[in-house]
Structures are given as C-alpha cells and as structure tokens.
C-alpha cells in the first residue's frame, strides 16, 4: 500500500496527529530549519534544540556555541542568531550548537514521538524526498508557522515535498492537496508569491531580505539534520532521485 504524506499547518494542531510510526519533517523556512541545514553543510557537528532562552543560556557554561532568536532578531547575550549566513564561517566546524528560535526549535521538540524527526527546508528538499522514499513510511510535514499561526512559506515547502513525492506517496487529505496547489502557483517565483506574507514583511522590516532570497533556493545542500536522543546530527547523504 502506498504511504501517505500529510501536512500539519501549525504545531498547535499536532495533538490531532498520531506521530509513532511516521517520519516527521519539521520546516521553518524563514529561518530556523534553513539555518540548521546550512550549519550542518558547513561542518557543525551537533545542534541541541531547546525551547527557552534560559535553557539555551544555561548550556553556554558547558562550552557550547549558543544561538537564539526572538521576533526575528538575535537575542542579546548569545553567540549567534538565526541567519544562515552566520553559519558559513569555518569557526563552527566540529562544534556543538545549542539553539532556540521563536518557532522552529519548539516544533522539533513537540514532534519527538515520531519514528524519525528531520529538519526540512527548500535548501535540502530533494534529499528529504529521497530519504522519505527510502524509508517508505507515512510522512507528516510539521509547519513551524509563527507563534501557532499558519504561515505561507512553510506550507509552500510542504507542497514542494508533496510534489517531489507525488508518484510514491498519496495525499492524506485536503491539507496536502492545498499545499501542493499553492506550491504549483508559486514555484516559478516564490519570492514574489510570498512578498505580502507576514513573516517576509517582518524580515524585510528588519532589513533581512538576503536571508529570504537564500532560503527560497531549492536543492543547495544534500544534508539532512535528524534528531537522535533529542540532539540533531547529520544524516548520511541520500542520493537524490
């Protein structure tokens, strides 16, 4: 029987889903999971996702790098923020990073009951699709959204993944179909499609336009962050088919 692909539009809706037996793909396009993928592509060894600023700051005493974002800005007192460009420096290689963001790290922690939890982004969507095919289990895309609300960019990623898997997975319901339809409308110019979306406008107000453009690129990296014992590590590359 063909496996299913489903979409949860907000972490607030996760209680409606059975996670055991599924592969969960958590996505926060702008910018947490895009930043995680970029960090692993540039040599970070581990990322510990935590929900609170306090939990993140406490880990600093253990000698880890710390990254924190709130309201789109780097939080005060931490080493790094949530821009993927901050994670392209050679200094991060081999390091462990403790990270908290407004939406993405929270969604990862809420998804831990799944068989596998991976971080997805447009940057690695082809590799995530290949991994899903290889697993052959039902997939649930968990959109990080914004403070519990629906957002457009994460839904477009869900549609992109569903489109990549359309010959091997069945849509679980209308949520998947809606995401696919939106992606088909947007794929030729995602930046223009998202121009009026709330988080894009939020980041533009912070003068972070270059991050938006970068995060909307597809198949830049082949790395997949996967959760193991509550820590993200790099899954070995999966061939894109």
Residue frames relative to the residue before (quaternion, step in Angstrom):
aa qw qx qy qz dx dy dz
X 1.0000 0.0000 0.0000 0.0000 0.00 0.00 0.00
X 0.5034 -0.6751 0.4530 0.2926 3.57 -0.95 0.91
X 0.4408 -0.6868 0.4983 0.2929 3.64 -0.87 0.86
X 0.4469 -0.6964 0.5136 0.2271 3.53 -1.33 0.45
X 0.1475 -0.7319 0.6485 0.1486 3.53 -1.28 0.44
X 0.0709 -0.7998 0.5954 -0.0291 3.53 -0.79 1.14
X 0.2401 -0.7626 0.5860 0.1318 3.57 -1.26 0.40
X 0.1477 -0.7422 0.6498 0.0716 3.54 -0.94 1.02
X 0.3318 -0.8138 0.4484 0.1632 3.57 -0.37 1.27
X 0.7943 0.0807 -0.0483 0.6003 3.60 1.24 -0.25
X 0.5587 -0.5967 0.4490 0.3608 3.61 -1.06 0.63
X 0.5764 0.5991 -0.3708 0.4139 3.59 1.18 -0.51
X 0.6911 0.4638 -0.2674 0.4856 3.60 1.23 -0.41
X 0.4208 0.7518 -0.4448 0.2448 3.61 1.25 -0.12
X 0.5813 0.5989 -0.3776 0.4011 3.59 1.13 -0.53
X 0.6141 0.5593 -0.3419 0.4395 3.60 1.24 -0.31
X 0.7122 0.4602 -0.2300 0.4776 3.58 1.25 -0.33
X 0.3638 -0.6746 0.5959 0.2397 3.53 -1.23 0.65
X 0.2287 -0.8248 0.5051 0.1109 3.59 -0.47 1.16
X 0.5991 0.5638 -0.3968 0.4072 3.67 0.92 -0.67
X 0.7726 0.3209 -0.2607 0.4817 3.55 -0.99 0.89
X 0.6950 0.4635 -0.2654 0.4814 3.58 1.26 -0.25
X 0.3583 -0.6325 0.6261 0.2821 3.49 -1.43 0.25
X 0.1554 -0.7843 0.5959 0.0746 3.57 -0.70 1.08
X 0.1360 -0.7497 0.6440 0.0683 3.52 -0.98 0.97
X 0.1569 -0.7837 0.5966 0.0721 3.57 -0.47 1.22
X 0.0320 -0.8111 0.5839 -0.0123 3.56 -0.86 0.97
X 0.0774 0.7225 -0.6840 0.0648 3.49 -1.08 0.95
X 0.2396 -0.8379 0.4736 0.1271 3.53 0.35 1.36
X 0.8079 0.1716 -0.0559 0.5611 3.57 0.92 -0.96
X 0.6053 -0.5705 -0.5551 -0.0052 1.60 0.12 2.45
X 0.3907 0.7961 -0.4380 0.1475 3.59 1.21 -0.27
X 0.7478 0.3833 -0.2660 0.4724 3.62 0.63 -0.99
X 0.5777 0.5524 -0.3820 0.4639 3.61 1.14 -0.48
X 0.6561 0.5052 -0.2967 0.4757 3.56 1.03 -0.81
X 0.6331 0.5277 -0.3311 0.4594 3.59 1.00 -0.78
X 0.6480 0.5106 -0.3137 0.4700 3.58 0.91 -0.92
X 0.6546 0.5133 -0.3047 0.4639 3.59 0.94 -0.90
X 0.6470 0.5304 -0.3178 0.4461 3.58 0.95 -0.88
X 0.6803 0.4679 -0.2988 0.4785 3.59 0.89 -0.87
X 0.6242 0.5396 -0.3401 0.4511 3.59 1.05 -0.69
X 0.7449 0.3670 -0.2069 0.5173 3.57 1.17 -0.55
X 0.7528 -0.5026 0.1969 0.3767 3.55 1.11 0.67
X 0.3921 0.6816 -0.5289 0.3192 3.62 1.15 0.16
X 0.3902 -0.7496 0.4836 0.2281 3.61 -0.94 0.77
X 0.8025 -0.0243 0.0599 0.5931 3.58 0.93 -0.91
X 0.1060 -0.7469 0.6490 0.0989 3.54 -1.27 0.54
X 0.1794 -0.7673 0.6096 0.0858 3.55 -0.81 1.06
X 0.1880 -0.8020 0.5552 0.1148 3.62 -0.38 1.18
X 0.0001 -0.7890 0.6141 -0.0215 3.59 -0.84 0.97
X 0.5382 -0.6741 0.4193 0.2830 3.55 -1.18 0.58
X 0.8089 0.2958 -0.1334 0.4904 3.58 0.94 -0.84
X 0.6106 -0.5409 0.4405 0.3750 3.54 -1.28 0.46
X 0.6354 0.5483 -0.3259 0.4353 3.58 1.00 -0.83
X 0.6487 0.5111 -0.3148 0.4678 3.59 0.94 -0.91
X 0.6558 0.5196 -0.3056 0.4544 3.56 1.00 -0.85
X 0.6860 0.4916 -0.2846 0.4548 3.56 0.85 -0.98
X 0.6117 0.5676 -0.3460 0.4288 3.60 1.05 -0.73
X 0.6621 0.5212 -0.3025 0.4456 3.59 1.08 -0.74
X 0.5118 0.6590 -0.4180 0.3593 3.58 1.21 -0.40
X 0.6209 0.5660 -0.3335 0.4277 3.57 1.11 -0.72
X 0.6353 0.5202 -0.3271 0.4677 3.58 1.25 -0.43
X 0.5910 -0.6116 0.3522 0.3906 3.58 1.27 0.06
X 0.4846 0.6640 -0.4405 0.3609 3.57 1.25 0.21
X 0.5155 -0.5578 0.5343 0.3709 3.52 -1.33 0.31
X 0.1521 -0.7908 0.5847 0.0984 3.58 -1.05 0.64
X 0.0623 -0.7781 0.6249 0.0131 3.52 -1.12 0.79
X 0.0756 0.8034 -0.5843 0.0858 3.55 -0.87 0.94
X 0.0253 -0.7778 0.6278 -0.0158 3.53 -1.03 0.91
X 0.0570 0.7537 -0.6539 0.0328 3.52 -1.12 0.81
X 0.8449 0.0556 -0.0877 0.5248 3.56 -0.92 1.00
X 0.7096 -0.4658 0.2558 0.4627 3.59 1.12 0.65
X 0.6923 0.4577 -0.2692 0.4886 3.59 1.25 -0.26
X 0.5544 -0.5556 0.4943 0.3737 3.56 -1.28 0.45
X 0.3899 -0.7195 0.5256 0.2324 3.57 -0.86 0.98
X 0.5605 -0.6371 0.4241 0.3164 3.54 -1.06 0.79
X 0.7890 0.3417 -0.2500 0.4451 3.57 -1.06 0.81
X 0.6552 0.4875 -0.3082 0.4879 3.58 1.30 0.08
X 0.6205 -0.5923 0.3741 0.3523 3.55 -1.19 0.59
X 0.8242 0.0894 0.0323 0.5583 3.54 0.88 -1.01
X 0.3698 -0.7005 0.5582 0.2469 3.54 -1.31 0.28
X 0.6797 -0.5012 0.3777 0.3796 3.55 -1.05 -0.80
X 0.4535 0.6597 -0.4773 0.3623 3.58 1.11 0.61
X 0.4789 -0.6794 0.4588 0.3139 3.61 -0.79 0.89
X 0.6042 0.5832 -0.3644 0.4027 3.60 1.08 -0.59
X 0.6014 0.5658 -0.3543 0.4390 3.60 1.20 -0.45
X 0.7204 0.4487 -0.2290 0.4767 3.57 1.24 -0.45
X 0.5261 0.6168 -0.4134 0.4147 3.54 1.21 0.53
X 0.5164 0.6576 -0.3998 0.3756 3.57 1.31 0.06
X 0.5641 -0.6331 0.4077 0.3386 3.62 -0.99 0.73
X 0.5540 0.6467 -0.3855 0.3553 3.60 1.17 -0.47
X 0.6513 0.5361 -0.3344 0.4203 3.61 1.11 -0.49
X 0.4904 0.7068 -0.4233 0.2842 3.59 1.18 -0.44
X 0.8409 0.1670 -0.1538 0.4913 3.54 -0.90 1.03
X 0.5669 0.6258 -0.3712 0.3863 3.60 1.27 -0.05
X 0.3580 -0.6625 0.6035 0.2622 3.52 -1.41 0.25
X 0.1597 -0.7948 0.5840 0.0408 3.54 -0.90 1.02
X 0.1772 -0.7356 0.6422 0.1224 3.57 -0.99 0.86
X 0.0442 -0.8490 0.5223 -0.0671 3.55 -0.60 1.16
X 0.0333 0.7589 -0.6504 -0.0010 3.54 -1.11 0.76
X 0.0254 -0.7831 0.6213 -0.0099 3.56 -0.99 0.92
X 0.7033 -0.4744 0.3148 0.4257 3.55 -1.25 0.32
X 0.8462 0.1666 -0.0354 0.5049 3.58 0.87 -0.93
X 0.7083 0.5391 -0.2862 0.3547 3.57 0.73 -1.09
X 0.7031 0.4536 -0.2876 0.4660 3.60 0.75 -0.97
X 0.5994 0.5561 -0.3504 0.4567 3.59 1.11 -0.64
X 0.6598 0.5081 -0.3047 0.4623 3.59 0.94 -0.89
X 0.6258 0.5321 -0.3390 0.4586 3.60 1.02 -0.76
X 0.6863 0.4888 -0.2945 0.4509 3.57 0.84 -0.93
X 0.6565 0.5097 -0.3103 0.4614 3.60 1.06 -0.65
X 0.6908 0.5060 -0.2645 0.4435 3.60 1.22 -0.44
X 0.4073 0.7935 -0.4101 0.1906 3.57 1.27 -0.11
X 0.5902 0.5893 -0.3795 0.4004 3.62 1.17 -0.28
X 0.5183 0.6499 -0.4131 0.3720 3.60 1.24 -0.21
X 0.6351 -0.5192 0.4018 0.4070 3.57 -1.27 0.35
X 0.7754 -0.0304 0.0362 0.6297 3.55 1.04 -0.85
X 0.1162 -0.7587 0.6372 0.0704 3.53 -1.14 0.72
X 0.0153 0.7951 -0.6049 0.0400 3.56 -0.73 1.07
X 0.4138 -0.6762 0.5500 0.2628 3.55 -1.29 0.43
X 0.1076 -0.8077 0.5794 0.0191 3.53 -0.73 1.13
X 0.0363 0.7579 -0.6503 0.0380 3.52 -1.26 0.57
X 0.6365 -0.4752 0.3992 0.4580 3.57 -1.21 0.18
X 0.5998 0.6107 -0.3480 0.3823 3.57 1.06 -0.76
X 0.8055 0.1908 -0.0998 0.5520 3.62 1.10 -0.60
X 0.2614 0.8260 -0.4806 0.1359 3.60 1.24 0.31
X 0.6384 0.5335 -0.3391 0.4391 3.62 0.98 -0.71
X 0.6684 0.4882 -0.2949 0.4775 3.57 0.98 -0.83
X 0.6240 0.5213 -0.3395 0.4729 3.59 1.05 -0.71
X 0.6381 0.5174 -0.3262 0.4676 3.60 0.99 -0.78
X 0.6543 0.5081 -0.3131 0.4644 3.60 0.95 -0.85
X 0.6401 0.5161 -0.3179 0.4721 3.57 1.02 -0.81
X 0.6481 0.5228 -0.3190 0.4527 3.60 0.95 -0.87
X 0.6384 0.5189 -0.3209 0.4692 3.59 0.99 -0.83
X 0.6669 0.5099 -0.2970 0.4551 3.56 0.95 -0.92
X 0.6581 0.5049 -0.3068 0.4667 3.60 1.04 -0.76
X 0.1939 -0.8301 0.4995 0.1546 3.58 0.98 -0.85
X 0.5381 0.6046 -0.4063 0.4240 3.59 1.25 0.36
X 0.6407 -0.4828 0.4102 0.4338 3.55 -1.28 0.25
X 0.2264 -0.7728 0.5852 0.0951 3.56 -1.06 0.89
X 0.0776 -0.7546 0.6494 0.0529 3.52 -1.10 0.81
X 0.2182 -0.7463 0.6166 0.1233 3.56 -0.79 1.06
X 0.1330 -0.7838 0.6041 0.0548 3.56 -0.71 1.10
X 0.2302 -0.7789 0.5738 0.1052 3.55 -0.49 1.25
X 0.4279 -0.7235 0.4779 0.2549 3.57 -0.72 1.04
X 0.2225 -0.8116 0.5144 0.1650 3.57 1.12 -0.63
X 0.4444 -0.6486 0.5243 0.3269 3.55 -1.22 -0.56
X 0.8283 -0.1809 0.0677 0.5260 3.56 -0.40 1.29
X 0.7679 -0.3763 0.1736 0.4885 3.53 0.94 0.98
X 0.6362 0.5345 -0.3280 0.4494 3.58 1.24 -0.27
X 0.6231 -0.5264 0.4487 0.3651 3.51 -1.33 0.51
X 0.0473 0.7751 -0.6274 -0.0580 3.56 -1.16 0.52
X 0.6072 -0.6397 0.3654 0.2977 3.50 -1.18 0.72
X 0.6815 0.5265 -0.3193 0.3954 3.59 0.86 -0.92
X 0.6545 0.4934 -0.3253 0.4716 3.61 0.98 -0.73
X 0.6223 0.5348 -0.3278 0.4682 3.57 1.11 -0.71
X 0.6199 0.5291 -0.3438 0.4664 3.60 1.05 -0.69
X 0.6178 0.5226 -0.3519 0.4705 3.60 1.01 -0.71
X 0.6322 0.5289 -0.3357 0.4558 3.60 0.91 -0.88
X 0.6605 0.5009 -0.3013 0.4712 3.57 1.00 -0.80
X 0.6277 0.5328 -0.3300 0.4619 3.57 1.04 -0.78
X 0.6678 0.4853 -0.3039 0.4756 3.58 0.93 -0.86
X 0.6417 0.5183 -0.3247 0.4628 3.60 0.95 -0.85
X 0.6354 0.5279 -0.3224 0.4622 3.57 1.05 -0.80
X 0.6546 0.5054 -0.3091 0.4695 3.60 0.99 -0.80
X 0.7559 0.3947 -0.1916 0.4859 3.58 1.11 -0.71
X 0.3861 0.7928 -0.4354 0.1812 3.59 1.27 -0.07
X 0.6779 0.4801 -0.3054 0.4655 3.61 1.13 -0.46
X 0.7555 0.3819 -0.1853 0.4991 3.59 1.25 -0.36
X 0.7591 0.2697 -0.1496 0.5733 3.60 1.25 -0.40
X 0.3337 -0.7178 0.5713 0.2168 3.56 -1.17 0.61
X 0.5041 -0.6104 0.4960 0.3567 3.61 -1.06 0.62
X 0.4367 -0.7107 0.4847 0.2634 3.58 -0.83 0.97
X 0.7929 -0.1254 0.1268 0.5827 3.58 1.04 -0.72
X 0.7788 -0.3623 0.2405 0.4520 3.57 -1.29 -0.21
X 0.5413 0.6153 -0.4168 0.3933 3.62 1.12 -0.46
X 0.6674 0.4890 -0.2959 0.4774 3.57 0.94 -0.88
X 0.6498 0.5176 -0.3167 0.4579 3.58 0.95 -0.88
X 0.6434 0.5260 -0.3221 0.4533 3.59 0.96 -0.86
X 0.6546 0.5090 -0.3110 0.4644 3.58 0.95 -0.91
X 0.6504 0.5171 -0.3159 0.4581 3.58 0.97 -0.84
X 0.6536 0.5155 -0.3157 0.4554 3.58 0.90 -0.90
X 0.6531 0.5068 -0.3165 0.4652 3.58 0.95 -0.84
X 0.6538 0.5121 -0.3200 0.4559 3.58 0.93 -0.86
X 0.6512 0.5180 -0.3244 0.4499 3.59 0.95 -0.82
X 0.6345 0.5098 -0.3221 0.4836 3.57 1.15 -0.59
X 0.7711 0.4339 -0.1744 0.4321 3.55 1.01 -0.92
X 0.5682 0.6995 -0.3804 0.2079 3.55 1.00 -0.83
X 0.6455 0.5375 -0.3485 0.4158 3.63 1.00 -0.62
X 0.7913 -0.0069 0.0052 0.6113 3.60 1.19 -0.49
X 0.1349 -0.8397 0.5228 0.0582 3.54 0.35 1.29
X 0.6185 0.5605 -0.3534 0.4223 3.59 1.01 -0.75
X 0.6684 0.4813 -0.3012 0.4805 3.58 0.94 -0.84
X 0.6368 0.5411 -0.3229 0.4443 3.57 0.98 -0.85
X 0.7486 0.4025 -0.1995 0.4877 3.56 1.05 -0.83
X 0.3659 0.7921 -0.4515 0.1866 3.58 1.27 -0.12
X 0.7601 0.3552 -0.1966 0.5073 3.59 1.01 -0.76
X 0.4453 0.7011 -0.4603 0.3135 3.60 1.24 0.08
X 0.6458 -0.5988 0.3169 0.3521 3.53 -1.07 0.80
X 0.7264 0.4367 -0.2772 0.4525 3.60 0.80 -0.91
X 0.5841 0.5458 -0.3769 0.4678 3.59 1.10 -0.57
X 0.6623 0.4861 -0.3081 0.4797 3.60 0.91 -0.84
X 0.6171 0.5486 -0.3373 0.4521 3.59 1.05 -0.76
X 0.7018 0.4553 -0.2678 0.4780 3.58 0.89 -0.94
X 0.6158 0.5352 -0.3507 0.4598 3.60 1.04 -0.68
X 0.6286 0.5328 -0.3297 0.4608 3.58 1.06 -0.73
X 0.6883 0.4280 -0.2630 0.5234 3.57 1.23 -0.53
X 0.4511 -0.7141 0.4204 0.3314 3.57 1.35 0.15
X 0.4470 0.6746 -0.4551 0.3716 3.56 0.95 0.94
X 0.1515 0.8346 -0.5157 0.1207 3.59 1.04 0.75
X 0.6408 0.5430 -0.3490 0.4156 3.62 0.93 -0.80
X 0.6030 0.5486 -0.3598 0.4539 3.62 1.09 -0.60
X 0.6271 0.5421 -0.3334 0.4491 3.58 0.99 -0.85
X 0.6719 0.5018 -0.2960 0.4574 3.57 0.81 -1.03
X 0.6635 0.5119 -0.3048 0.4526 3.58 0.90 -0.91
X 0.7196 0.4814 -0.2608 0.4271 3.58 0.80 -1.02
X 0.6593 0.5097 -0.3127 0.4558 3.61 1.19 -0.34
X 0.4938 0.6409 -0.4378 0.3922 3.61 1.27 0.08
X 0.3028 -0.7639 0.5453 0.1655 3.56 -1.03 0.80
X 0.8764 0.1184 -0.0848 0.4589 3.54 -1.22 0.74
X 0.2428 0.7614 -0.5524 0.2369 3.56 0.87 0.98
X 0.8019 0.1620 -0.0502 0.5729 3.58 1.02 -0.85
X 0.3377 -0.7378 0.5437 0.2144 3.56 -1.21 0.48
X 0.4986 0.6696 -0.4253 0.3496 3.60 1.24 0.15
X 0.1337 -0.7668 0.6242 0.0666 3.54 -1.20 0.70
X 0.2727 -0.7375 0.5912 0.1797 3.62 -0.63 1.04
X 0.0337 -0.7987 0.6005 -0.0183 3.58 -0.83 1.00
X 0.4407 -0.7102 0.4922 0.2434 3.54 -1.02 0.85
X 0.0632 0.7671 -0.6348 0.0676 3.56 -0.86 1.05
X 0.8310 -0.0855 0.0081 0.5496 3.57 -0.57 1.18
X 0.6982 -0.5101 0.2392 0.4416 3.54 0.95 1.07
X 0.6482 0.4441 -0.3255 0.5260 3.59 1.27 0.39
X 0.3713 -0.7135 0.5477 0.2304 3.57 -0.97 0.84
X 0.0062 0.7611 -0.6480 0.0280 3.53 -0.99 0.97
X 0.5730 -0.5981 0.4276 0.3621 3.58 -1.24 0.20
X 0.3407 -0.7026 0.5914 0.2014 3.54 -0.85 1.04
X 0.5427 -0.6058 0.4511 0.3675 3.56 -1.01 0.70
X 0.5992 -0.6115 0.3672 0.3635 3.62 -0.90 0.86
X 0.2240 -0.7432 0.6183 0.1232 3.53 -1.09 0.83
X 0.4906 -0.6700 0.4642 0.3080 3.56 -0.87 0.91
X 0.3740 -0.7205 0.5381 0.2267 3.56 -0.90 0.92
X 0.1028 -0.8101 0.5766 0.0272 3.58 -0.75 1.08
